[in-house]
Amino acid sequence: MQRDDAVAVALKFQQLPALAASAYLRPLPQGMTAVLRIAARLDEAEIEGAAAGVGVQPEELYVACAGFLRHALFHARADDYRVLGLTPGATAKQIQEHKRLLLSWLHPDRNTKRWEQPLFRRVSDAAARLQAAAASGSQ
């Protein structure tokens, strides 16, 4: 996996925690799919390669990406695109992919942290609304 802008931003937020307070105000960086893939932990070899590419341990990279997602995507005023780590105009394929990655990360069977369980529903609902809007042509 190449170092994407979003991965670099996630690491910067990990290294400078004061930035987390403003994460929701900033536009999402390019490469959010890479951050979602790391948080979902679908391929440990991919995470190890990405971590080596940025000079950190795999667990540090995971913590940075998960923390960035919590702060950047799930604030109270986040719209459906933001909740999914997307920008307006995202394709149906992108909506589905980001939903799958986020739900994999947040799934109660894989992640037992109680605070994350409501986020699982929020992601599902956001994706359903965007998919319905795309199907009706009102996106």
Secondary structure, DSSP 8 states (H G I E B T S, - for coil): ----HHHHHHHHHHH-GGGGGGGGGS---S-HHHHHHHHHTS-HHHHHHHHHHHTS-HHHHHHHHHHHHHHHH-STT--HHHHTT--TT--HHHHHHHHHHHHHHH-TTT---GGGHHHHHHHHHHHHHHHHHHHHT--
